[in-house]
């Protein structure tokens, strides 16, 4: 999970605009909280980075400068839940 800070966007959560698949997952898993474009993150909301009800117990507070590896390391679930993401996150 990620805790949304003021002025956060899916870009810090999802690394960059090339992270369309991960951004889409964040939007899908949190569809009751964010829009399909994942462009209206509610400040202070905890977002699931995995599968709701299965592995969203761990949280991560997103801060400026976060990137894939830091989120993956903090939550220990990003790469496991996204087999399409390479281990060094170079494909997002």
C-alpha positions in Angstrom: 0.0 0.0 0.0 1.0 3.6 -0.4 0.0 6.6 1.7 -0.8 9.5 -0.6 0.8 12.8 0.3 -0.3 16.3 -0.8 0.5 17.0 -4.5 1.2 13.3 -5.1 0.4 11.8 -8.4 0.6 8.3 -9.8 3.9 9.2 -11.4 5.8 9.0 -8.0 3.9 5.8 -7.2 4.3 4.3 -10.6 7.8 5.8 -11.4 7.1 7.5 -14.7 4.7 7.9 -17.6 6.1 4.8 -19.1 4.6 2.9 -16.2 1.2 2.6 -17.8 0.6 -1.0 -16.7 1.5 -0.4 -13.1 -0.5 2.9 -13.1 -3.4 0.9 -14.5 -3.1 -1.7 -11.7 -3.1 1.0 -9.1 -6.2 2.6 -10.6 -8.0 -0.8 -11.0 -7.2 -2.1 -7.5 -8.2 1.2 -6.0 -11.1 2.0 -8.3 -13.3 3.1 -5.4 -10.7 5.8 -4.5 -9.1 7.0 -7.8 -10.2 7.4 -11.4 -9.3 5.2 -14.3 -6.5 7.7 -15.2 -5.2 7.6 -11.7 -5.0 11.4 -11.8 -7.1 12.2 -8.7 -5.2 10.7 -5.8 -6.9 11.6 -2.5 -4.4 13.1 -0.2 -3.9 11.0 2.9 -5.5 7.9 1.4 -3.9 4.5 1.7 -3.6 2.9 -1.7 -3.2 -0.8 -2.3 -0.3 -1.8 -4.5 -1.3 -5.4 -4.7 -4.5 -7.4 -4.6 -7.2 -6.1 -2.3 -7.8 -8.4 0.6 -4.7 -10.5 0.0 -1.6 -8.4 0.4 -2.5 -4.8 1.1 -1.6 -5.0 4.8 1.9 -3.4 4.3 1.9 0.3 3.8 4.4 2.7 2.3 4.3 6.5 2.5 5.1 7.9 -0.9 7.5 10.8 -0.8 9.1 13.0 -3.5 11.9 11.0 -5.1 10.4 7.6 -4.6 11.1 5.2 -7.4 10.2 1.6 -8.2 13.1 0.0 -6.2 12.4 2.0 -3.1 8.7 1.1 -3.1 9.4 -2.5 -3.9 12.0 -2.7 -1.1 9.7 -1.0 1.4 6.6 -3.1 0.6 8.3 -6.3 -0.6 5.4 -6.9 -2.9 5.6 -4.7 -6.0 7.7 -7.1 -8.0 5.9 -10.2 -6.8 2.6 -8.7 -7.8 3.8 -7.4 -11.1 5.7 -10.2 -12.9 5.7 -8.0 -16.0 8.1 -5.6 -14.2 11.7 -6.5 -14.5 13.7 -6.9 -11.3 15.6 -3.6 -11.9 12.3 -1.9 -13.0 14.0 -0.8 -16.2 10.8 -1.6 -18.3 8.5 0.8 -16.5 
